Amino acid sequence: MKHILFPTDFSDNSEHALPFALELARIYEAELNLFNSYKLPYSKSNLLVSIVDRMKKDSEDGLEKLKQKALSREKYKHIKINLISRSGGFVESIPKVASFTECDLIVMSTKGASGLKEMFIGSNTLEVIHTTDIPVLAIPENAVLKTISKIAYSTDLKKLKHPENLNPMFDLARTLKIPIEFVHIIRQEDEYMPDEVSRKAIELEALAKGIKTSFYFTTNDDIINGISEYINTAKPDIFVMLSRKNTLFERLFLKSITNKLSFRTEIPLIVLNE
């Protein structure tokens, strides 16, 4: 991992995720890109140049202030921090900036200035996840930065079209020398064939070379509740999911928007893309 993107709207909610981005930049010796955008108002008349310049300066000054705050801590002083200020919509700009800066990870809070209290993942974070192929680390508002000692990965054990997309998770586990627990929720309506499940589990385990792994199988007709119960019981430090457009991920997190995702976790979530 060489480049990490941290988008911010300068709200307290947004900046809550900054320590997590800094810590990963330190661990990987990666560059950290701080990004903010300013959206120009629509007007029938020409915008005064002074207004545009002011918005740009406010954005740049905010980023510089955030940079100095980050570098004020001794253990982060060596991190190279780049500042990126662009005009345009905040959410729609993030995937573009992440792409042209060749970022390997996007770190952002699950809540921005809008403060959507009833969502596990706010609408901004969801939109970014759906519009980029770059892994996203979503930080809940109550998450506390601490030593990472265990990763959990929710898997449906289906064949992966691109197994290499799991590499960011494996790289993190290898770098920190920590185990991964593969979590599989079995519903009664599913055709459960032990031999087939065992074969697929072995295939998944083979991808995690050099990493200590374990499996957690449980039966629950509601995948959301099954994951919630696992998180509350096992308490992993990071939870990882694979986003398959319009499938498991949609069922889980689009339902969360209508408050059907009942758990409110303090555990950071990494979303990888299939």
C-alpha positions in Angstrom: 0.0 0.0 0.0 1.6 3.2 -1.2 -1.2 5.9 -1.2 -4.1 6.4 1.1 -6.9 8.9 0.4 -8.7 10.7 3.2 -11.7 12.7 2.1 -12.9 15.4 4.5 -15.7 18.0 4.7 -14.0 19.4 7.8 -16.8 18.3 10.1 -16.0 16.7 13.4 -17.7 13.6 12.2 -15.6 13.4 9.1 -12.3 14.1 10.9 -13.0 11.4 13.4 -11.5 8.9 10.9 -8.2 10.8 10.4 -6.3 8.9 13.2 -7.1 5.6 11.4 -5.8 6.9 8.1 -2.6 8.2 9.8 -2.0 4.9 11.6 -2.3 2.9 8.4 0.0 5.4 6.6 2.5 4.9 9.4 2.3 1.1 9.3 2.6 0.9 5.5 5.0 3.9 5.1 2.5 5.2 2.7 1.7 8.7 1.5 -1.5 10.3 2.8 -3.6 12.4 0.5 -6.0 14.8 2.2 -8.9 15.8 -0.1 -11.6 18.4 0.1 -13.9 19.8 -2.5 -15.9 23.0 -2.8 -19.0 23.1 -4.8 -19.5 26.3 -6.9 -23.1 27.7 -6.5 -25.2 27.9 -9.6 -26.0 31.4 -10.8 -27.5 33.0 -13.8 -24.9 35.7 -13.7 -21.2 35.1 -13.8 -19.6 34.2 -10.5 -17.3 36.9 -9.2 -13.7 35.8 -9.3 -13.3 36.8 -5.7 -16.0 34.4 -4.5 -14.4 31.5 -6.3 -11.0 32.4 -5.0 -12.3 32.6 -1.5 -13.9 29.2 -1.6 -10.7 27.7 -3.0 -8.6 29.4 -0.3 -11.0 28.2 2.5 -10.6 24.7 1.2 -6.8 24.9 1.0 -6.5 26.6 4.4 -8.7 23.9 5.9 -6.5 21.1 4.5 -3.3 22.8 5.6 -4.7 23.1 9.1 -5.7 19.5 9.1 -2.2 18.5 7.9 -0.5 20.5 10.7 -2.8 18.8 13.2 -1.8 15.4 11.9 1.9 16.2 11.9 1.8 17.5 15.4 2.0 14.0 16.8 5.6 12.7 17.0 4.9 9.3 15.5 3.3 10.8 12.4 5.8 13.5 11.6 7.6 11.4 9.0 4.4 10.8 6.9 4.3 12.5 3.6 1.0 14.3 3.4 -0.4 15.7 0.1 -3.2 18.3 -0.1 -5.8 18.1 -2.8 -8.5 20.7 -3.2 -10.9 20.6 -6.1 -14.1 22.2 -7.2 -17.1 19.9 -7.6 -19.4 17.7 -5.6 -17.7 16.1 -2.6 -19.0 12.5 -3.1 -18.8 12.3 -6.8 -15.2 13.7 -6.8 -13.8 11.1 -4.4 -13.6 8.1 -6.9 -12.0 10.4 -9.5 -9.4 11.8 -7.1 -8.7 8.3 -5.8 -8.2 7.0 -9.3 -5.9 9.7 -10.7 -3.8 9.7 -7.5 -3.5 5.9 -7.7 -4.7 5.5 -4.1 -4.8 1.9 -2.7 -7.4 2.7 0.0 -10.0 5.3 0.8 -10.5 6.0 4.6 -13.6 7.9 5.6 -16.1 8.3 8.4 -19.5 6.7 8.2 -21.0 10.1 9.1 -20.2 13.4 7.5 -21.6 16.9 8.2 -25.2 15.6 7.7 -24.9 13.4 10.8 -27.2 10.6 9.7 -27.7 9.0 13.1 -29.9 6.1 12.0 -27.6 4.6 9.4 -24.7 2.3 10.1 -23.1 3.7 6.9 -24.1 7.1 5.8 -25.3 7.9 2.3 -22.0 9.5 1.3 -20.0 6.4 2.2 -22.4 4.1 0.5 -22.2 6.2 -2.7 -18.4 6.1 -2.7 -18.4 2.3 -2.2 -20.8 1.9 -5.1 -18.9 4.1 -7.5 -15.3 2.9 -7.0 -13.4 -0.3 -7.2 -10.9 0.9 -4.6 -11.2 -0.6 -1.1 -13.0 1.6 1.4 -12.3 1.7 5.1 -15.4 3.0 6.8 -15.0 4.3 10.4 -18.1 4.4 12.6 -18.5 7.5 14.8 -17.9 5.6 18.0 -14.9 3.7 16.8 -11.7 4.0 18.9 -8.2 3.6 17.4 -6.6 0.6 19.0 -4.2 -2.2 18.3 -5.6 -4.5 15.5 -5.2 -8.1 16.6 -8.0 -9.9 14.6 -9.7 -9.5 11.3 -13.0 -11.0 10.4 -14.2 -11.6 6.8 -17.8 -12.3 5.9 -17.9 -14.8 3.1 -20.7 -16.5 1.2 -18.1 -19.1 0.0 -19.1 -18.5 -3.6 -16.4 -18.7 -6.3 -14.5 -15.4 -6.6 -14.2 -13.9 -10.1 -11.2 -12.0 -8.9 -9.5 -13.6 -5.9 -6.8 -11.0 -6.0 -9.3 -8.4 -4.8 -8.9 -9.9 -1.4 -5.2 -9.1 -1.3 -5.6 -5.8 0.6 -7.1 -7.8 3.5 -4.4 -10.5 3.3 -1.7 -7.8 3.0 -3.0 -6.1 6.2 -3.0 -9.4 8.1 0.5 -10.3 6.9 1.9 -6.8 7.7 0.5 -6.9 11.2 1.0 -10.6 11.7 -2.5 -11.2 12.8 -5.2 -13.9 12.1 -8.2 -13.8 9.9 -11.5 -15.5 10.8 -13.8 -16.4 7.9 -17.4 -15.9 8.9 -20.1 -17.8 7.0 -23.8 -17.5 7.8 -26.0 -20.5 6.8 -29.7 -20.0 6.2 -32.2 -22.8 6.5 -33.3 -22.2 2.9 -29.8 -22.7 1.6 -28.8 -26.2 0.4 -26.1 -27.0 2.9 -23.7 -29.7 1.6 -20.9 -30.2 4.1 -18.5 -31.6 1.6 -19.0 -28.7 -0.8 -18.7 -26.1 2.0 -15.5 -27.8 3.2 -14.0 -27.8 -0.3 -14.8 -24.1 -0.8 -13.4 -23.3 2.7 -10.2 -25.0 1.8 -10.0 -23.0 -1.4 -10.5 -19.8 0.5 -7.9 -20.7 3.1 -5.4 -21.5 0.4 -5.5 -17.8 -0.7 -4.4 -16.7 2.8 -0.8 -18.0 2.5 1.2 -17.4 5.6 -1.7 -16.2 7.6 -3.3 -18.0 10.6 -7.0 -18.6 9.8 -10.1 -20.0 11.4 -13.7 -20.5 10.4 -16.9 -19.5 12.1 -20.1 -21.1 10.9 -23.5 -20.3 12.3 -27.1 -20.8 11.2 -29.4 -17.7 11.0 -32.2 -17.0 8.5 -31.3 -13.3 8.7 -27.8 -12.7 7.5 -27.8 -9.2 9.1 -28.7 -10.7 12.5 -26.1 -13.4 12.0 -23.4 -10.9 11.4 -24.6 -8.7 14.2 -24.5 -11.6 16.7 -21.0 -12.6 15.5 -19.6 -9.1 15.9 -21.1 -8.7 19.4 -19.7 -12.1 20.5 -16.3 -12.3 18.7 -15.5 -8.6 18.7 -13.1 -8.5 15.8 -11.0 -5.4 15.4 -11.9 -5.0 11.7 -14.7 -6.5 9.8 -14.3 -7.1 6.0 -17.0 -7.6 3.4 -16.9 -8.1 -0.3 -19.2 -5.9 -2.4 -20.9 -7.8 -5.2 -23.1 -5.2 -6.9 -26.8 -5.9 -6.4 -26.3 -9.0 -4.3 -25.3 -9.7 -0.7 -23.9 -6.2 -0.2 -27.1 -4.6 -1.5 -29.3 -6.7 0.7 -27.2 -5.8 3.8 -26.5 -2.1 3.4 -29.3 -0.8 1.3 -31.6 -2.3 3.9 -29.6 -0.4 6.5 -30.8 2.9 5.0 -34.3 1.9 6.0 -33.1 0.9 9.4 -33.2 -2.8 8.8 -29.6 -3.2 9.7 -30.1 -3.3 13.4 -26.6 -3.4 14.8 -24.7 -0.2 15.4 -21.1 -1.4 15.6 -18.0 0.4 16.8 -15.9 -1.8 14.6 -14.2 -0.3 11.4 -15.5 -1.9 8.2 -13.4 -2.6 5.1 -15.3 -3.0 1.9 -13.5 -4.7 -1.0 -15.0 -4.9 -4.5 -15.5 -8.0 -6.6 
